[in-house]
Amino acid sequence: MKTQKILAWIAIAIGVIYFFVPLIGTFEFSLRMRRGEYSVDAYQSVFSDMQFRETFGFSMVMALLTIIFGMLLVVPTAYWVRLRLPQIRPVIEFITLLPLVIPAIVIVFGYLRLYNSSSWLPFTGSTSGTNALLVLSYITLSLPYMYRAVDTAMRAIDVRTLTEAAEILGAKWPTIMLRCIFPNVMSGVLSGAFITFAIVMGEFTMAALLNRPAFGPYLQLVGANKAYEPAALAVIAFAITWFSMGLLQLVSRFSKMAPSRP
Amino acid sequence: MSAATTSFIDRRTVVDWLGIVPFMIFALMFLIIPTLYLVTGAFFTPDGQFTFKNIADLFTPSIISAYWISIKVSVASSLGGALIGFFLAWAIVLGGVPSWVRSGLLTFSGVASNFAGVPLAFAFLATLGRTGLVTVLLRDWLGFNLYSTGFNILSFFGLTITYMFFQIPLMVLILTPALDGMKKEWREASEILGASTWQYWRMVALPILWPSLMGTTLLLFANAFGAIATAYALTGSSLNIVPILLYAQIRGDVLHNANLGYALALGMIVITGISNLLYILLRMRAERWQK
C-alpha cells in the first residue's frame, strides 16, 4: 500500500511538471519583450493591435451565431427524437458523432468544392455567404458536444409528461418549446454553449481555408511574424479556454444541486 | 372507419418524420454530401471517367512518406498519452491521493484537452524552442545544450511532445470512469485466493481494462491524425504530415491533380474511420463489465 501511494504521487508529479512547465514557460516568455527586465510590453502590443480587436470581435460574433443557430437546430431535434422518434435515436447520435471521425480539413475541403462561386449554391461567392458557411461549419464541428450536452439534460426531465401537461393547459408549440423545454434543459444548453465558444474562438482550419479574418488565422499570422506576442496570445487563449471550461463546470455543478424534475 | 384510422396514423407518422427534417437537411448538406463528394471524386478523373489511378497515385514516395510521418506522430503521441494518462488516472482513482488532487486534475484535464490548435504551438515554442524557458535554464544552470543533442521542437519528436498536451488529459477523462468501475470485490477475491498485486493486475484488472485502454488509444490516434493547426503553427510546412499536405493542396493544388487531392482526403477518412470504428467496438466490449 505504501509503494502504491509513492507511485501515485510520482505519477501526479510527472503530470504536474509536464502540464505546468509549458504554461510557466509561456508566461515567462511573454514578459521578456523588454531586454533585461520583465514587462507587459507584449500584452500592450497585442491589445493595441487593431487586427487583434477586429479578429477577436469577429470570432466572438461567429461563436455567438454558432451557439444560437446550433441550439435552434439541436434542441428541437433532440426533443422531437425523444418524444416521437425514439427508434431513430442511434442514427441521430451516430450522425452527431461523425464530425469527430471526419477531420475538419476534409469537411471544409468538401465545402470548397460543393459551394464555390460557380456551383449551384455559391456560398463562397460573397462575403456574407462565406460568413454564413463559416457559422454552418462551426455548427458542424460543435455538433457532437452540443447534442450530447442537450440530450443528457433532456434525459433528466420527463419530456413527454411536460409536453402533455403543457398541451392540456392549452399551450401551443412555440410556448412549449420556449417556455417549457428550453428553460428545463438550460444547463445542457449552457454547457454546450461554453464548449462551443472555446472551440470556435481558437479554430484555425475552417476560417483559414474559407479566408475569413478570424482569431485562429490571426494567431497563426502573428506566430509566423513576431517573437514575444505569440506567447502573450497563448496566455490569453489559455485564459479564454479556462474561463469557458470553468463556467461549464460551474453550470453542471449548479444544475446537480438543483435538479429540475417536474 | 378503418380508412380514417389509417390516414390518421399516416398523417401522424408523416408529422413525426417532418420534425427531424431540418436536422437531416443540415447533416446532409454540411456533413454527409461534402464528404461523399470527395470520396466519390477520388475514383474519377478530372473529365469524369471512373478510375483507380488516384488511389494508386497515393503510393508515390512523397505521399507515402507524408502518411508515414503522420502515422508515426499519431502512434507515438497516442501511446505516450495513453501511458501517462493511464498512470495519472490510476493515481487519482486507486493511488489513495486526497480528493482535491482528483477534482483538480479532472478539472484541469477538461481545460487542457480543449487547449489545442495554434496557441498550444506557441506555448511549446516558448518553452522548448531555441530561446524557450527550459532550453535557456538547461543551458545556464546545467551547461546542457538541448539543441546540440539533435533535439528540435520543429520535428517529429517535438510535435509528439506537443500533441501529448491534449492527448494525456483526454485519456485521463475517458479512463477515470473505467477505473472507477473496477469493483473492490475483484481485488479482495484475488487477494483471498493468494494473488500478488502483479498477478491481480496481469490476470484480472488488465484483461478487464484492455478494451478501454486499446479503444481510448485508438481514439487518441484518430484525434492526432486529423489535427492540423498545432502542427502548422509549430512547423509551418517543414514537417510534411498528411493534413498539412492536404492544406497545401487545397490552397494551391501542389499535387497538380484535383482528384488526387480527393484521394488524399479519402485516405484520411479511411484511417480515422477505421480507428473510430474499432474504438466503438472495443467500447461495447468494455461496457460488458461496467454494468
Interface residues (C-beta under 8 A of the other chain):
Chain A: M1 Q4 K5 L7 A8 W9 A11 I12 I14 G15 Y18 F19 V21 P22 L23 I24 G25 T26 E28 F29 S30 L73 V74 P76 T77 W80 V81 R84 L85 I88 I92 I95 L98 P99 L100 V101 I102 P103 A104 I105 V106 I107 V108 F109 G110 Y111 L112 R113 L114 L136 S137 I139 T140 L143 I195 A198 I199 G202 E203 F204 T205 L209 G216 L219 Q220 G223 A224 P230 A231 L233 A234 A237 F238 T241 W242 M245 G246 L248 Q249
Chain B: D16 W17 G19 I20 P22 F23 F26 A27 F30 L31 I32 I33 P34 T35 Y37 L38 G41 I84 F87 L88 W90 A91 I92 L94 G95 G96 V97 V101 L105 T107 F108 G110 V111 A112 N114 F115 A116 G117 V118 P119 L120 A121 F122 A123 F124 L125 A126 T127 L128 T131 G132 L133 V134 M164 F165 I168 A222 F225 G226 I228 A229 Y232 A233 G236 P243 L246 Y247 I250 R251 G261 A265 M268 I269 T272 G273 N276
